[in-house]
Amino acid sequence: MKVVLDTNVWISSLLIPQSIPGQIIAAWQHTLFDIAISSPILDEIKRVLNYPTIKKRLSLSLEEIDEYLTLIRFFTDVVDVKTNDPLFGNELRDINDTPIINTLIISHADYLITGDQDLLVLSKKYPIISPNEFAKFLD
């Protein structure tokens, strides 16, 4: 199985490792599924990790953030997605979610896992599920 993780899952897993997102990352590290990602998602992860409140809570240096992103890039399937190319995202409530939907479609992933309500409302059209729903597959 291949999934796309939205930025909120990556960040939540770092902030609270014992959370459902943390369990999802741990399951991935145990090779229970594969992850597809794109440069726009990696860029967003980097941007969020540099938010002052997030940076303070995690105490990550710029080098540690870059190392984390390098590891993600190395152990995932990085697909080529343009940031603002609305291939599939014409019905999005938040146009900034375009690269996430494009990553899902271009990668042929089985699921997009997100806590973002703007994306979850599209679950009838796309295979989008919450972290809690995905965690049921891991039991």
Secondary structure, DSSP 8 states (H G I E B T S, - for coil): -EEEE-HHHHHHHHH-TTSHHHHHHHHHHTTSSEEEEEHHHHHHHHHHHTSHHHHHHHT--HHHHHHHHHHHHHHSEEE---TT--SS-TT-SSGGGHHHHHHHHHHT-SEEE---HHHHTTTTTS-EE-HHHHHHHH-
